[in-house]
Amino acid sequence: MSYPLVLASASPRRIELLAQIGIEPAFLQPADIDETPQRSEHPRSLAKRLSKQKAERAKDKLKNDADYKSAFILAADTVVGVGRQILPKAESEDVALDCLRLLSGRAHKVFTSVCLVTPKGSLRQVLVESRVRFDRLSRRQMDAYISSGEWRGKAGGYAIQGLAGSFIVKMVGSYSNIVGLPLHETQALLEGENFPVYDQWHEGKV
């Protein structure tokens, strides 16, 4: 018996990343949770906690849904950190500019935690870390990026798949992790729980 996949997110970039490996969620169940870091919480701990809470919230919302109560539920959360400092998801120009100033000319880490709830209710989780170094940004570069609006809602105030890709001097680790969903680890998590990852990998289907 095959079970559907529910994505606990409405993020276009995560939907696109799943499509890249031939996976189309059967249903989107965004999980609205309080993403405020707890006192003294580290970036990696925050990513793990939020991805788990998103998966559990989506599972709870679907518990009475005949079609999806026994689905695979996939959730993810991406956090940008400079040392122990957690950078916010930028929702204003001032916050985005503060992020760019902090990231300018230095290295930071991007953590994405992926959480999978299986049809039997088991929970599997993996945390992926990538390292990124920004060039030293001029005020002109920062102002131009702010005017683009690409930073809005993005962890750390930037999207590597867009204009900010030109700011990157060096990257170590998974690119898709920085975008918002590490593809290798996600497919391994799904495959390990017998989700049919490769069923669409036939000519003309992907």
MIDRENLUM-813360 format. One line per field, with one value per residue: residue number from 1; residue in one letter; x, y, z of N, C-alpha, C in turn. Coordinates in steps of 0.05 Angstrom, whole numbers, plus 32768, in hexadecimal, padded with zeros to 4 digits. Atoms other than C-alpha are relative to their C-alpha. Layout:
BEGIN
seq (NUM/...)
type (A/...)
n_X (X/...)
n_Y (Y/...)
n_Z (Z/...)
ca_X (X/...)
ca_Y (Y/...)
ca_Z (Z/...)
c_X (X/...)
c_Y (Y/...)
c_Z (Z/...)
***
This chain:
BEGIN
seq (1/2/3/4/5/6/7/8/9/10/11/12/13/14/15/16/17/18/19/20/21/22/23/24/25/26/27/28/29/30/31/32/33/34/35/36/37/38/39/40/41/42/43/44/45/46/47/48/49/50/51/52/53/54/55/56/57/58/59/60/61/62/63/64/65/66/67/68/69/70/71/72/73/74/75/76/77/78/79/80/81/82/83/84/85/86/87/88/89/90/91/92/93/94/95/96/97/98/99/100/101/102/103/104/105/106/107/108/109/110/111/112/113/114/115/116/117/118/119/120/121/122/123/124/125/126/127/128/129/130/131/132/133/134/135/136/137/138/139/140/141/142/143/144/145/146/147/148/149/150/151/152/153/154/155/156/157/158/159/160/161/162/163/164/165/166/167/168/169/170/171/172/173/174/175/176/177/178/179/180/181/182/183/184/185/186/187/188/189/190/191/192/193/194/195/196/197/198/199/200/201/202/203/204/205/206)
type (M/S/Y/P/L/V/L/A/S/A/S/P/R/R/I/E/L/L/A/Q/I/G/I/E/P/A/F/L/Q/P/A/D/I/D/E/T/P/Q/R/S/E/H/P/R/S/L/A/K/R/L/S/K/Q/K/A/E/R/A/K/D/K/L/K/N/D/A/D/Y/K/S/A/F/I/L/A/A/D/T/V/V/G/V/G/R/Q/I/L/P/K/A/E/S/E/D/V/A/L/D/C/L/R/L/L/S/G/R/A/H/K/V/F/T/S/V/C/L/V/T/P/K/G/S/L/R/Q/V/L/V/E/S/R/V/R/F/D/R/L/S/R/R/Q/M/D/A/Y/I/S/S/G/E/W/R/G/K/A/G/G/Y/A/I/Q/G/L/A/G/S/F/I/V/K/M/V/G/S/Y/S/N/I/V/G/L/P/L/H/E/T/Q/A/L/L/E/G/E/N/F/P/V/Y/D/Q/W/H/E/G/K/V)
n_X (8011/7FF1/800C/7FFA/7FED/800A/7FEB/800A/7FF5/800A/7FE9/7FFC/7FE5/7FFF/8010/7FEF/7FEA/800B/8005/7FE6/7FFA/8016/8014/8015/8011/801C/800F/7FF0/800C/7FEE/8003/7FF9/7FF6/7FF0/7FE5/7FEE/7FEC/8001/7FE9/7FE6/8002/7FEC/800D/8006/8015/8018/8009/800A/801A/8015/8008/8010/801A/800F/800A/8014/8018/800E/800C/8017/8016/800B/8006/801C/8003/7FFF/7FED/7FE4/7FF9/7FEB/7FEC/7FE6/8001/7FE5/7FFE/7FE4/7FFC/7FE5/7FF7/7FE6/7FF3/7FE4/7FF9/8018/8016/8014/800A/801D/800C/8004/801B/7FFF/7FE8/7FEC/7FF6/7FF0/7FE7/7FF0/7FF5/7FEB/7FE8/7FF3/7FF5/7FED/7FE4/7FFB/800D/8017/800A/801D/800A/801B/8009/8016/800E/8014/8012/8008/801C/8004/7FFD/7FE4/7FF4/7FE4/7FF6/7FE4/7FF7/7FEB/7FF2/7FEF/7FF2/8001/7FF1/8008/7FED/8006/8014/8001/801B/800F/800A/8015/8018/800C/800D/8018/8014/800B/8016/7FFB/7FF9/8018/8008/7FEA/7FEF/7FE7/8004/7FF8/8007/7FE9/8008/8006/7FEB/7FEC/7FEC/7FE8/7FF1/7FF3/7FE4/7FFA/8016/7FF9/8017/8017/800C/801D/8004/8001/8019/8016/8007/7FEA/800C/7FF5/8009/801D/8007/7FF7/8013/8018/7FFA/7FFB/801A/800E/800F/7FF7/7FF3/7FF7/8016/8004/7FE7/8003/7FFF/8019/8010/7FF4)
n_Y (7FE8/7FE7/7FEA/7FE6/7FEE/7FE5/7FED/7FED/7FE6/7FF6/7FF2/8006/800B/801C/800E/8002/8013/801B/8005/8005/801C/800F/8005/7FEC/8006/8004/7FEB/7FED/7FFA/7FEE/8001/7FE6/8002/7FEA/8006/7FF0/8011/8001/7FF4/800E/8015/7FFF/8002/801C/8009/7FF3/800D/801A/7FFD/7FF5/8014/8014/7FF5/7FFD/801A/8008/7FEF/800A/801A/7FFB/7FF4/8014/8019/8008/7FFF/801C/8002/7FFA/8006/8014/7FF7/7FF6/7FE3/7FF5/7FE4/7FF6/7FE5/7FF6/7FEB/7FF5/7FF8/7FF5/8009/8008/7FED/8008/7FEA/8002/7FFF/7FE3/7FF7/7FE3/7FF8/7FFC/801A/800C/7FF1/8008/801B/7FFD/7FF4/8014/8015/7FF5/8005/8015/801A/8008/801B/8004/801A/8008/8019/800D/8012/8011/8011/8017/8008/800E/7FED/7FFD/7FE6/8001/7FE5/7FFD/7FE5/7FFB/7FE6/7FF5/7FE8/7FEC/7FE7/7FE9/7FEB/7FE7/7FF2/7FE3/7FF6/8000/801C/8006/7FF0/800C/8019/7FF9/7FF6/8016/800D/801D/8008/8001/801B/8013/8003/7FF2/7FE8/8003/8019/8006/8007/7FE8/7FEC/8002/8014/7FF2/7FF8/8017/8004/801D/8010/801B/800F/8003/7FE7/8001/7FFB/7FE3/7FF7/8006/801C/8010/8015/801A/800A/8003/8018/8017/8002/800B/801B/8011/8007/800E/7FEF/8006/7FE8/8002/800A/7FED/7FFD/800E/7FED/7FF3/7FFB/7FEB)
n_Z (8000/8001/7FF0/800C/7FF1/7FF9/7FFA/7FEB/8009/8019/800B/801C/8005/7FF7/8014/8018/7FFA/8002/801D/800D/7FFE/800A/7FEC/7FFE/7FE8/8006/7FF1/7FF1/7FE6/7FF1/7FE3/7FF4/7FE5/7FF6/8007/7FEF/7FF2/7FE3/7FF2/8003/8014/8016/801A/8007/7FEF/8009/8019/7FF9/7FF1/8011/8015/7FF1/7FF9/8019/8008/7FED/8003/8018/7FFA/7FEF/8010/8014/7FF2/8006/801D/8009/8016/7FF9/7FE5/8000/8015/7FF8/7FFD/8002/7FF7/7FFF/7FF7/8006/7FEE/8006/7FE8/7FFF/7FE5/7FF1/8006/8014/8010/8004/801A/8004/8008/8005/800C/7FEB/7FF7/8016/8002/7FE9/8007/8014/7FF3/7FF0/8011/8012/7FFC/7FED/8004/7FEF/8004/8006/7FF7/8007/7FF4/800E/7FEE/800D/7FF0/8011/7FFC/7FE7/7FEA/7FF8/8007/8008/8003/8008/8001/8013/7FFC/8016/7FF8/8016/7FFB/8010/8006/7FF2/8011/7FFF/7FF9/8019/8003/7FEC/8007/8018/7FF9/7FF0/8012/8010/7FF1/7FFF/7FE4/7FEF/7FF6/8002/7FE9/8004/8012/801C/800E/8010/801B/800F/8004/7FEB/8008/8009/7FE8/7FF4/8007/7FFC/7FF4/7FF9/7FF9/8012/800A/7FFC/7FE4/7FFD/800C/7FED/7FFD/800A/8010/7FFB/7FE6/8000/800E/7FF0/7FEA/800C/800A/7FE8/7FF5/8015/8012/801C/800B/801B/8012/8017/800F/801A/8015/8006/7FE9/7FEF)
ca_X (8000/801A/800F/800B/803E/8027/8056/804E/805F/8046/808D/8094/80DF/80D4/809E/80CE/8107/80DB/80C6/810F/8114/80D2/80A6/8064/8041/7FFA/7FE5/8001/7FF4/8019/8026/8023/804D/8070/80B7/80D4/8116/8117/8146/818F/8178/81AD/819E/81A2/8175/8142/813F/8135/80FE/80D8/80D9/80BF/8088/8073/806D/8047/8018/8008/7FFD/7FCD/7FA6/7F9D/7F8C/7F42/7F4E/7F3E/7F6C/7FAA/7FA8/7FD7/8004/804E/8056/8095/80A9/80E8/8104/8141/8168/81A3/81D6/8215/8236/8200/81D7/8197/8186/813C/810F/810F/80CB/80E1/8116/813A/813F/8158/818C/81A4/81AC/81D4/8202/820F/821C/8247/828F/8287/8272/8231/820D/81CA/81A6/816A/8147/811A/80E6/80BC/8080/8071/802B/8036/8045/8091/80BB/80FC/8128/8169/8190/81BC/81F0/820E/8241/823F/826E/8256/8282/8289/824C/824A/8210/81FC/81F7/81CF/819F/8195/8185/8155/8131/8128/80FB/811A/812D/80E5/80D4/8119/8143/8180/8162/8178/8168/81A5/817E/8172/819A/81BF/81E3/8212/8227/8241/828D/828E/825D/826A/8234/81EF/81D6/818E/8194/81A1/8165/8139/8138/8176/8164/8194/8181/8137/8134/815D/812C/80F0/8110/8124/80DA/80C5/80A7/80A9/80DB/80EE/80A9/80A7/80EE/80D6/80DF/80A8/808F/80C0)
ca_Y (8000/8045/8082/80CA/8100/813F/817A/81A3/81E3/820F/8227/822C/821D/81DC/81C7/81D5/81AF/8172/8177/8176/812F/811A/8121/8146/814A/8131/8169/81A7/81B1/81EF/81ED/8232/8231/8263/8265/8291/8274/825D/827C/8267/823B/822B/8230/81E4/81D7/8209/81E9/81A4/81BB/81E2/81AB/8179/81A8/81B6/816C/815E/8199/8181/813A/8154/817D/8140/810D/810D/8111/80CE/80DC/80F3/80DC/80A3/80CB/80D8/811E/8145/8185/81B0/81EE/8217/8242/826F/8279/82A2/827E/8274/82AF/829D/82CB/82DA/82CF/8315/8336/837F/83A5/83B8/8370/8359/8391/837D/8335/834B/8376/833C/830A/8339/8321/82E6/829D/8282/8240/8229/81F1/81CD/8198/8168/8142/8107/80E9/80A4/8087/805D/809B/8093/80D2/80D7/8115/812B/816C/8187/81BE/81E8/821F/825F/829A/82DE/8310/8353/8379/83C2/83ED/83F2/83A5/83A1/83D9/83B9/8376/8395/83B7/8374/8359/8313/8312/8314/82D8/82B9/829E/82CC/82FF/82E0/82AB/8289/8272/82BA/82FA/82ED/82B3/82E8/82F8/82B2/82AA/8262/822B/81E9/81B5/81AC/81E5/81CC/81CE/8219/8222/81FE/81B3/8185/8157/811E/8117/8120/80E9/80BB/80C9/80B9/807C/8061/8060/803F/807C/8070/80A8/808C/8079/80B8/80AF/8095/80B8/80EA/80EB/8119)
ca_Z (8000/7FEE/801A/8003/8016/8039/803B/807B/8055/801E/800D/7FC1/7FC5/7FEC/7FBA/7F81/7FA3/7FAC/7F63/7F50/7F6A/7F4C/7F8A/7F8B/7FCF/7FCE/7FFE/801E/8068/8080/80CA/80EA/8129/8155/8139/8170/818A/81D2/8204/81F5/81BB/8186/813B/8131/816C/8153/810E/812C/815C/8128/80F2/8126/813D/80F5/80E6/8126/811B/80D4/80ED/8122/80EF/80C2/80F8/80E4/8099/8079/803D/8062/80AA/8097/8068/806A/8085/8073/8096/8094/80B4/809F/80D0/80C1/80F8/8104/813E/8172/8157/8132/80F8/80EF/80B4/8098/8095/8091/806C/80AC/80C3/807E/807D/80C3/80AA/806D/8097/80C6/808E/8065/805F/808D/8091/80AC/80B1/8095/80B9/809D/80C6/80A1/80C8/80AE/80D0/80B4/80A9/80E7/8110/8116/8113/80ED/80EB/80CB/80D2/809A/80A0/8068/806E/8045/8040/8027/8003/8025/800D/7FFB/8011/7FC8/7FC4/8004/7FEF/7FAB/7FCA/7FFC/7FC2/7F9F/7FD6/7FCF/8019/8031/805D/8053/808C/8094/8064/8022/7FEF/7FD1/7F94/7F80/7F7B/7FBC/7F99/7F7F/7FC7/7FD5/7FD5/7FEF/8001/8024/8026/8007/7FDB/7FDF/802A/8026/7FF9/802C/8023/801E/7FE5/7FF2/803B/802D/7FF9/8027/8060/8033/8013/8057/806A/8028/8007/7FBB/7FAB/7F67/7F4B/7F1F/7F05/7EC2/7E80/7E74/7EBC/7EDF)
c_X (8011/7FF1/8008/8014/7FF3/8018/7FF5/800B/7FF2/8017/8004/801B/8001/7FEF/8010/8017/7FF6/7FFA/8019/8008/7FE7/7FEA/7FEC/7FEE/7FE3/7FEF/8013/7FF1/8013/7FFA/8009/8007/800F/801E/8014/8014/7FFC/8019/8019/7FFF/8014/7FF2/7FF9/7FE9/7FE5/7FF5/7FF4/7FE5/7FEA/7FF6/7FEE/7FE4/7FEE/7FF4/7FEA/7FE7/7FF0/7FF3/7FE7/7FE9/7FF3/7FF6/7FE3/7FFA/8004/8016/801D/8008/8016/8016/801C/7FFE/801D/8000/801E/8001/801D/8007/801D/800D/801C/8009/7FE7/7FE8/7FEE/7FF7/7FE2/7FF8/7FF8/7FE4/7FFF/801B/8017/800C/8012/801B/8013/800D/8017/8019/800F/800E/8016/801D/8006/7FF1/7FE9/7FF8/7FE2/7FF9/7FE4/7FFB/7FE8/7FF4/7FEA/7FF0/7FF5/7FE2/7FFA/8005/801D/800B/801D/8009/801D/8006/8018/800B/8010/800D/8003/8011/7FF7/8019/7FFA/7FEE/8002/7FE4/7FEF/7FF5/7FE9/7FE6/7FF2/7FF1/7FE7/7FE9/7FF3/7FE9/8004/8004/7FE7/7FF9/8017/8011/801B/7FFD/8009/7FF7/8017/7FFA/7FF9/8018/8017/8015/801A/8011/8012/801D/8006/7FE8/800B/7FE8/7FEA/7FF5/7FE2/7FF8/7FFD/7FE6/7FE8/7FF9/8017/7FF6/800B/7FF5/7FE2/7FF8/8009/7FED/7FE6/8004/8003/7FE6/7FED/7FEC/800A/800C/8004/7FE9/7FFC/8019/7FFF/7FFE/7FE4/7FEF/800B/8000)
c_Y (8019/8016/801A/8010/801B/8011/8015/801C/8008/800F/7FF8/7FF3/7FE3/7FEF/7FFB/7FED/7FE3/7FF8/7FF9/7FE3/7FEF/7FFB/8018/7FF9/7FFD/8017/8012/8007/8012/7FFF/801A/7FFC/8019/7FF9/8010/7FED/8001/800C/7FEE/7FEA/8005/7FFE/7FE3/7FF5/800B/7FF2/7FE5/8002/8009/7FEC/7FEA/800B/8004/7FE5/7FF6/8010/7FF7/7FE5/8003/800B/7FEC/7FE7/7FF6/8000/7FE4/7FFC/8002/7FFA/7FEB/8006/8002/801E/800A/801D/8008/801C/8007/8017/8008/800A/800B/7FFA/7FF5/8012/7FF5/8019/7FFC/7FFB/801D/8007/801E/8007/8004/7FE6/7FF3/800E/7FF8/7FE5/8003/800C/7FEC/7FEB/800A/7FFA/7FEA/7FE6/7FFC/7FE4/8000/7FE4/7FFB/7FE5/7FF6/7FEB/7FF1/7FF1/7FEB/7FFA/7FF1/8012/8003/801B/7FFD/801D/8000/801E/8003/801C/8007/8019/8013/8018/8016/8011/8018/8011/801E/8009/8000/7FE4/7FFA/800F/7FF4/7FE6/8005/8009/7FEA/7FF1/7FE2/7FF6/7FFA/7FE4/7FEC/8000/800E/8017/7FFD/7FE5/7FFA/7FFA/8018/8012/7FFE/7FEA/800E/800A/7FE9/7FFC/7FE2/7FF2/7FE4/7FF1/8001/801B/7FFF/8004/801E/800B/7FF9/7FE3/7FEF/7FE8/7FE4/7FF4/7FFB/7FE6/7FE7/7FFB/7FF2/7FE3/7FED/7FF7/7FF5/8012/7FFD/8019/7FFE/7FF8/8012/8003/7FEF/8016/800B/8006/8016/801B)
c_Z (8000/8010/7FF4/8011/8004/8007/8014/7FFB/7FE7/7FF1/7FE2/7FFA/8009/7FED/7FE7/8004/7FFF/7FE3/7FF2/8002/7FFB/8014/8001/8018/7FF8/800C/800E/801A/8010/801E/800D/801D/8008/7FFC/8011/800E/801E/800B/7FFD/7FEB/7FE9/7FE5/7FF8/8011/7FF8/7FE7/8006/800E/7FEE/7FEB/800D/8007/7FE8/7FF8/8013/7FFE/7FE7/8005/8011/7FF0/7FEE/800E/7FFA/7FE2/7FF5/7FEA/800A/801D/8002/7FEC/800C/8003/8002/8007/8000/800B/7FFC/8012/7FF8/801A/7FFC/801D/800D/7FFA/7FEA/7FF1/7FFB/7FE3/7FFB/7FF6/7FFC/7FF4/8014/800A/7FEA/7FFE/8017/7FFA/7FEC/800C/8011/7FEF/7FEE/8008/8014/7FF9/8013/7FF9/7FFB/8009/7FF7/800D/7FF1/8012/7FF0/8014/7FED/8004/801A/8018/800A/7FF6/7FFA/7FFA/7FF9/7FFF/7FED/8003/7FE7/800A/7FE8/8009/7FEC/7FF9/8012/7FEE/8004/8007/7FE7/7FFA/8013/7FF9/7FE8/8006/8010/7FED/7FEF/800D/8003/801C/8010/8008/8000/8019/7FFA/7FEC/7FE4/7FF5/7FED/7FE3/7FEF/7FFD/8014/7FF9/7FF8/8018/800B/7FF5/8002/800E/8005/8009/7FEB/7FF8/8005/801D/8006/7FF5/8012/8003/7FF4/7FF1/8006/801A/8001/7FF1/800F/8017/7FF6/7FF7/8017/800D/7FEA/7FF1/7FE4/7FF2/7FE2/7FEC/7FE8/7FEF/7FE6/7FEA/7FFA/8019/8012/7FF2)
***
